[in-house]
């Protein structure tokens, strides 16, 4: 029973026809400690590899879905031919390496991931265009974009997605991976690495280009050449 002088709120639990009352703030603290224990962990190398591929595939599915919604057509997004976008995988793994003093605050985590993802996306876009002369994405038609390589709405989505990965998806995947036998997860890692490596080598000489992938933009060289012509 509640004491008249006790200012704490209580929550009642029914246990074998008897009622136990615990302070509500105590229950909240227990929930916070449980959540903290869930996402603050040390990931094994095998878990990192499988999480990388999982995030890469999820990124591919996400962009394919957007292509279907916006353009009404299917396109195998990215420079590679497999159903993965490694930029999402690398971004997700880097999000897991954010210092724990930052991840204690979800708002700080969101800001750091949004900024970090934008830097990675900008650098990747510049590198591909510099080395290949082609853009695999272009945000020129989006508000608050920077040279068409990054934009505000993209940073927001990356921030939200990164928080989802840090606090929910990665811990869930890690728990699931730990339930599997070591031989099973090692086998999957080897198979994925072999296919991914083969895709990287093939795509280096035959990058994935075409409708819905690179046809919406021009290379820097082509753009400068076209704009310099007098009509």
Buried (B, 14 or more C-beta within 10 A) or exposed (E): EEEEEEEEEBEEEEEEEEEEEEBEEEBEEEEEEEEEEBBEBEBBEBBBBBBBBBBBBBBBBBBBEEBEEEEEEEBBBBBBBBBBBBBBBBBBBBBBEBEEEBBEEEEBBBBBBBEBBBEBBBEBBBEBBEEBEBBBBBBEEEEEBBEBBBBBEBBEBBBEBBBEBBBEBBBEBBEEBEEBEEEEBEEBBEEBEEEBEEBEEBBEEEBBEEEBBBEEBBBBEEEEEEEEEEE
